[in-house]
Amino acid sequence: MITIEHLCKSYGKTRALGGVSLTIPSGGVTAIVGPNGSGKTTLIKSILGLVKPDSGVITIAGKSINNSDDYRAGIGYMPQIARFPDNLDAVSAIELVKSLRGYPADCDERLIDALKLRPHFGKPLRALSGGTRQKVSAVIAFMFRPAVVILDEPTAGLDPLSSSRLKDHIIEMKASGAAILLTSHIMSEIEELADSIAYLLDGSIIFHEPVASIIGKSGERTLERAIARRIENGKELL
């Protein structure tokens, strides 16, 4: 479980996060939704330890992450755009991450085969498409069986079959008890995967509710239309 309490971060005079509090439970998928510039990236980087908040507390499994880097070994992170040294091939990239972690890891062979990644293992990463590099990133994110998984637009660039199989794996990780944080601009994807949605705007969480509740209250059939209606009707979002 991840617990975020009163998290604040500003860049100069620009407020990125203004007292964000949020719980991301184990065995669930929490989606962070909001327009560009709402604070999603700063929130993720704060959890990953890449940004130091001005104030507030983040705890993972009951332990504060302040002044510690060890906790990051238990996080699987799949960025929106996978960036690797261009001179490496896929296998070398995986082995590099293993060596940096300092302890053994088992690649999920089922995921590798499901994503049809094996034929690309010997190719330089610079020669691979963005979608194929994204598959490498997925394998790396999940190979340590992490207790916490952060997925930033995970299906971006993937073909429909690979996207479907990656989503199946995310659901399996959820069932295994992982705490999963997801960002996506694809509302149908969030509706399929997420248990709850936290809507972030101008550095503040405007609402955090179960997906079923958001749709049910709106009278709409889809999450996309339900959120659109809430934004249109909600004075607190203006």
C-alpha positions in Angstrom: 0.0 0.0 0.0 1.1 3.5 -0.8 -0.1 6.3 1.5 0.5 10.0 0.4 -0.3 12.7 3.0 -0.4 16.4 2.3 2.2 16.3 -0.5 3.3 19.8 -1.7 5.7 20.7 -4.4 6.4 23.9 -6.2 8.8 24.9 -8.9 9.6 28.5 -8.2 6.3 30.3 -8.1 4.5 27.4 -10.0 2.6 25.0 -7.8 2.7 21.4 -9.0 1.2 19.7 -6.0 -0.9 21.5 -3.4 -1.5 19.2 -0.4 -2.2 15.9 -2.2 -3.4 13.0 0.0 -4.1 9.6 -1.6 -4.1 6.0 -0.7 -3.2 3.4 -3.3 -4.2 0.0 -1.8 -2.5 -3.4 -2.4 -4.5 -5.7 -4.7 -6.0 -2.8 -6.6 -5.4 -0.5 -9.5 -5.7 3.3 -8.9 -5.8 5.5 -12.0 -4.6 9.1 -11.9 -6.5 11.2 -14.4 -6.2 14.9 -15.3 -5.2 17.3 -18.0 -1.6 17.9 -19.0 0.1 20.0 -16.3 -2.2 18.8 -13.6 0.7 17.4 -11.5 0.6 13.7 -12.5 4.2 13.5 -13.5 5.4 15.3 -10.3 3.3 12.9 -8.2 4.8 9.9 -9.9 8.4 11.2 -9.7 7.8 12.0 -6.0 6.9 8.3 -5.3 9.9 7.2 -7.3 12.2 9.5 -5.4 13.1 11.5 -8.5 11.5 14.6 -7.1 11.9 15.8 -3.5 8.6 17.3 -2.2 8.6 20.5 -0.3 6.5 18.9 2.4 4.3 15.9 3.1 4.9 12.3 3.7 4.9 9.2 1.4 4.8 5.7 3.0 5.1 2.4 1.3 4.0 -0.7 3.3 3.9 1.5 6.4 7.5 2.9 6.0 8.3 6.4 5.1 10.4 6.8 1.9 11.9 10.0 3.2 15.7 9.9 3.2 15.8 6.4 1.8 16.4 4.8 -1.6 16.1 1.1 -0.6 12.4 1.1 -1.1 12.8 1.6 -4.9 13.9 -2.0 -5.3 10.3 -3.0 -4.6 8.8 -0.8 -7.4 8.3 -1.7 -11.0 8.1 1.3 -13.2 7.0 1.5 -16.8 7.5 5.0 -18.2 5.5 6.4 -21.0 8.6 6.5 -23.3 11.2 3.8 -22.7 14.7 5.1 -22.9 17.7 2.8 -23.1 21.3 3.2 -24.2 21.2 2.8 -28.0 24.2 0.5 -28.1 22.4 -2.2 -26.1 20.2 -5.0 -27.4 17.0 -6.1 -25.5 18.8 -8.9 -23.5 21.6 -6.6 -22.5 19.2 -4.0 -21.3 17.4 -6.6 -19.1 20.7 -7.9 -17.7 21.9 -4.3 -17.0 18.8 -3.7 -14.9 19.4 -7.0 -13.0 23.0 -6.0 -12.3 21.9 -2.6 -11.0 19.3 -4.1 -8.7 22.0 -6.4 -7.3 19.9 -9.5 -6.8 18.5 -12.2 -9.0 15.3 -11.7 -10.9 13.3 -14.0 -13.0 12.0 -12.7 -16.3 8.4 -13.7 -16.9 8.8 -16.0 -19.8 5.0 -16.0 -20.4 5.0 -12.2 -20.7 7.9 -12.3 -23.1 6.2 -14.8 -25.3 2.8 -13.1 -25.0 4.3 -9.9 -26.3 6.2 -11.8 -29.0 9.4 -10.1 -27.9 11.8 -13.0 -28.1 12.6 -12.6 -31.9 13.8 -9.1 -31.1 16.2 -10.0 -28.3 19.4 -9.8 -30.3 18.5 -6.6 -32.1 20.0 -3.2 -31.1 17.4 -1.2 -29.2 18.0 1.8 -31.5 16.7 -0.4 -34.4 13.4 -1.3 -32.6 10.1 0.4 -33.0 8.8 2.5 -30.1 6.2 -0.2 -29.4 8.8 -2.9 -29.2 10.9 -0.9 -26.8 7.8 -0.5 -24.8 7.5 -4.2 -24.6 11.1 -4.4 -23.3 10.1 -1.8 -20.7 7.1 -3.9 -19.6 9.2 -7.0 -19.1 11.7 -5.0 -17.0 8.9 -3.4 -14.9 7.4 -6.7 -14.0 10.4 -9.1 -13.8 11.1 -8.6 -10.1 7.5 -9.4 -9.1 7.2 -5.9 -7.5 4.8 -5.1 -4.7 4.3 -1.7 -6.2 3.8 -1.1 -9.9 3.7 2.4 -11.6 2.5 2.4 -15.2 2.6 5.6 -17.1 0.6 5.2 -20.3 1.6 1.5 -20.5 -0.1 0.6 -23.8 1.2 3.7 -25.8 2.5 2.5 -29.1 1.4 -1.2 -28.6 -0.6 -3.1 -31.2 -4.1 -4.3 -30.1 -2.9 -7.9 -29.4 0.1 -6.8 -27.3 -2.0 -4.2 -25.5 -4.6 -6.8 -24.6 -2.0 -9.3 -23.3 -0.2 -6.6 -21.3 -3.6 -5.7 -19.7 -4.1 -9.3 -18.8 -0.8 -9.3 -17.0 -1.7 -6.1 -15.1 -4.9 -7.8 -13.9 -2.8 -10.9 -12.8 -0.5 -8.6 -10.9 -3.4 -7.0 -9.2 -4.8 -10.4 -8.2 -1.4 -11.3 -6.7 -1.7 -8.3 -4.3 0.4 -5.6 -6.0 -0.5 -1.9 -5.5 -0.8 -0.5 -9.0 -0.8 3.2 -10.0 -1.9 3.8 -13.6 -2.0 6.8 -15.8 -3.7 6.8 -19.2 -5.5 9.1 -21.5 -7.5 6.1 -22.8 -10.7 6.1 -20.7 -11.8 2.7 -22.0 -8.5 1.3 -20.7 -8.9 2.8 -17.3 -12.5 1.5 -17.2 -11.2 -2.0 -17.9 -8.3 -2.0 -15.5 -8.9 0.5 -12.6 -10.8 0.1 -9.4 -10.8 3.8 -8.6 -9.9 7.1 -10.2 -8.2 10.1 -8.6 -8.9 13.2 -10.7 -6.0 15.7 -10.4 -6.3 19.3 -11.4 -3.9 22.1 -10.8 -2.0 20.0 -8.2 -5.1 19.1 -6.2 -7.2 15.9 -6.2 -10.7 17.0 -7.0 -12.3 13.6 -6.4 -11.3 10.1 -5.8 -14.0 7.5 -6.3 -14.6 3.9 -7.4 -15.0 3.6 -11.2 -18.4 2.0 -10.8 -19.6 4.9 -8.6 -18.5 7.5 -11.1 -20.4 5.8 -13.9 -23.4 5.0 -11.8 -23.9 8.6 -10.5 -23.6 10.1 -14.0 -26.3 8.0 -15.7 -23.9 7.5 -18.6 -22.8 4.1 -20.0 -19.1 4.7 -20.3 -16.4 6.1 -18.0 -15.3 8.7 -20.6 -18.8 10.2 -20.9 -19.2 10.0 -17.1 -16.1 12.0 -16.4 -16.9 14.4 -19.2 -20.4 15.0 -17.7 -18.8 15.5 -14.2 -16.4 18.0 -15.6 -19.1 19.9 -17.4 -21.4 20.0 -14.4 -19.0 20.2 -11.5 -18.3 23.8 -10.5 -15.3 22.6 -8.5 -13.6 21.6 -11.7 -13.8 25.0 -13.3 
